[in-house]
Structures are given as C-alpha cells and as structure tokens.
Amino acid sequence: AATARAVRALRDRGVLVGRGGRHGNVLKLSPPLTIREADLDAGLTTILEVLA
C-alpha cells in the first residue's frame, strides 16, 4: 500500500516511476537516457520529498 501511494504521488509530480518486485514493493525508476543533470536533480529531490 505504501508503494502504491508513493507511485501515485511521484507520477502526479511528473516522475516516471512504476512498481516492481515479487510483491510490488519496489520502486522502478525510468529516467530517459538523455536526461539533463538539472532534471535529474529535480527528480531526485521530488523522490526524497515524497519518501520523507
């Protein structure tokens, strides 16, 4: 349940993320191969905010 909430919150904020793992409790991140450093920093900041 916590993973599903995190995925919804991250998607709402524009982060490409999915669920994985045997029990669906793993966050799968899918950044573009050509992601700019500024976009990567923004995405990681968002992930940290949601998971805090």
N, CA, C and O of each residue as an XYZ file, in Angstrom:
208
protein
N       0.823     -1.203      0.000
C       0.000      0.000      0.000
C       0.859      1.255      0.000
O       0.539      2.229     -0.681
N       1.947      1.237      0.759
C       2.823      2.413      0.818
C       3.488      2.654     -0.530
O       3.665      3.800     -0.942
N       3.854      1.582     -1.212
C       4.495      1.736     -2.518
C       3.516      2.328     -3.520
O       3.890      3.196     -4.309
N       2.284      1.876     -3.500
C       1.272      2.405     -4.415
C       1.042      3.889     -4.168
O       0.903      4.659     -5.118
N       0.999      4.297     -2.907
C       0.830      5.722     -2.591
C       2.014      6.535     -3.100
O       1.838      7.623     -3.649
N       3.210      6.009     -2.918
C       4.409      6.707     -3.384
C       4.404      6.829     -4.906
O       4.737      7.887     -5.440
N       4.033      5.768     -5.603
C       3.982      5.798     -7.066
C       2.982      6.845     -7.534
O       3.283      7.617     -8.444
N       1.802      6.885     -6.932
C       0.794      7.885     -7.321
C       1.312      9.294     -7.095
O       1.172     10.157     -7.961
N       1.909      9.530     -5.937
C       2.415     10.863     -5.610
C       3.532     11.274     -6.567
O       3.578     12.422     -7.008
N       4.420     10.354     -6.885
C       5.519     10.670     -7.794
C       5.013     10.922     -9.208
O       5.467     11.856     -9.868
N       4.089     10.110     -9.677
C       3.526     10.320    -11.019
C       2.795     11.649    -11.097
O       2.888     12.352    -12.104
N       2.069     11.999    -10.043
C       1.376     13.292    -10.007
C       2.351     14.453    -10.132
O       1.988     15.527    -10.612
N       3.585     14.235     -9.702
C       4.621     15.276     -9.751
C       5.511     15.140    -10.984
O       6.508     15.852    -11.107
N       5.163     14.234    -11.894
C       5.875     14.115    -13.158
C       7.075     13.192    -13.178
O       7.852     13.220    -14.132
N       7.249     12.368    -12.143
C       8.375     11.433    -12.104
C       7.940     10.112    -12.741
O       6.907      9.549    -12.376
N       8.739      9.622    -13.699
C       8.449      8.345    -14.341
C       8.844      7.224    -13.393
O      10.030      6.974    -13.175
N       7.855      6.558    -12.837
C       8.118      5.524    -11.836
C       7.042      4.449    -11.936
O       5.907      4.726    -12.323
N       7.406      3.243    -11.588
C       6.465      2.137    -11.561
C       6.763      1.244    -10.368
O       7.659      1.518     -9.569
N       5.998      0.180    -10.267
C       6.197     -0.785     -9.179
C       6.769     -2.057     -9.755
O       6.472     -2.431    -10.890
N       7.584     -2.716     -8.971
C       8.166     -3.981     -9.399
C       8.407     -4.869     -8.202
O       7.930     -4.607     -7.097
N       9.150     -5.917     -8.445
C       9.435     -6.862     -7.374
C       8.326     -7.881     -7.235
O       7.213     -7.688     -7.723
N       8.642     -8.932     -6.581
C       7.701    -10.039     -6.410
C       6.412     -9.608     -5.709
O       5.336    -10.123     -6.011
N       6.522     -8.672     -4.782
C       5.361     -8.243     -4.007
C       4.907     -6.829     -4.356
O       4.065     -6.259     -3.662
N       5.455     -6.263     -5.421
C       5.064     -4.921     -5.835
C       5.530     -3.838     -4.886
O       4.942     -2.757     -4.832
N       6.579     -4.120     -4.141
C       7.036     -3.162     -3.137
C       8.370     -2.506     -3.502
O       9.075     -1.986     -2.638
N       8.703     -2.540     -4.795
C       9.948     -1.946     -5.283
C       9.601     -0.812     -6.234
O       8.780     -0.981     -7.135
N      10.223      0.342     -6.036
C      10.041      1.453     -6.965
C      10.966      1.252     -8.154
O      12.165      1.039     -7.980
N      10.415      1.320     -9.359
C      11.207      1.194    -10.579
C      11.278      2.572    -11.221
O      10.262      3.121    -11.647
N      12.463      3.118    -11.287
C      12.671      4.432    -11.882
C      13.071      4.264    -13.337
O      13.850      3.372    -13.675
N      12.534      5.125    -14.199
C      12.797      5.018    -15.636
C      13.159      6.372    -16.233
O      12.412      6.901    -17.056
N      14.286      6.939    -15.834
C      14.656      8.236    -16.420
C      15.091      8.054    -17.875
O      15.628      7.006    -18.233
N      14.866      9.056    -18.704
C      15.347      8.976    -20.089
C      16.874      8.878    -20.117
O      17.546      9.402    -19.228
N      17.409      8.227    -21.109
C      18.861      8.094    -21.217
C      19.545      9.442    -21.426
O      20.721      9.604    -21.100
N      18.812     10.396    -21.965
C      19.392     11.707    -22.269
C      18.983     12.765    -21.248
O      18.942     13.951    -21.575
N      18.682     12.360    -20.032
C      18.217     13.299    -19.010
C      19.306     14.323    -18.687
O      20.485     13.989    -18.567
N      18.881     15.566    -18.552
C      19.820     16.626    -18.175
C      20.051     16.571    -16.670
O      19.191     16.121    -15.912
N      21.207     17.026    -16.256
C      21.565     16.971    -14.838
C      20.569     17.747    -13.981
O      20.226     17.311    -12.882
N      20.106     18.890    -14.473
C      19.137     19.690    -13.717
C      17.825     18.925    -13.528
O      17.222     18.977    -12.456
N      17.391     18.220    -14.566
C      16.163     17.423    -14.460
C      16.355     16.242    -13.515
O      15.446     15.883    -12.766
N      17.530     15.649    -13.554
C      17.835     14.548    -12.641
C      17.817     15.028    -11.196
O      17.250     14.369    -10.324
N      18.436     16.174    -10.944
C      18.432     16.745     -9.591
C      17.011     17.029     -9.119
O      16.659     16.737     -7.976
N      16.195     17.601    -10.006
C      14.808     17.911     -9.643
C      14.027     16.633     -9.342
O      13.263     16.584     -8.378
N      14.215     15.605    -10.161
C      13.521     14.342     -9.942
C      13.928     13.677     -8.643
O      13.082     13.164     -7.910
N      15.218     13.683     -8.355
C      15.686     13.079     -7.106
C      15.192     13.854     -5.893
O      14.860     13.262     -4.866
N      15.145     15.167     -6.010
C      14.600     15.983     -4.921
C      13.138     15.627     -4.679
O      12.710     15.495     -3.532
N      12.376     15.473     -5.749
C      10.964     15.101     -5.630
C      10.817     13.735     -4.976
O       9.962     13.552     -4.109
N      11.633     12.785     -5.379
C      11.577     11.444     -4.789
C      11.852     11.514     -3.290
O      11.140     10.903     -2.493
N      12.874     12.253     -2.915
C      13.201     12.379     -1.485
C      12.065     13.036     -0.708
O      11.773     12.633      0.418
N      11.421     14.046     -1.298
C      10.299     14.716     -0.622
C       9.135     13.754     -0.415
O       8.533     13.727      0.659
N       8.819     12.970     -1.432
C       7.684     12.044     -1.341
C       7.967     10.925     -0.339
O       7.071     10.504      0.395
N       9.194     10.449     -0.308
C       9.521      9.324      0.572
C       9.827      9.741      2.004
O       9.935      8.888      2.886
N       9.967     11.045      2.246
C      10.296     11.526      3.603
C       9.126     11.369      4.551
O       9.232     11.721      5.726
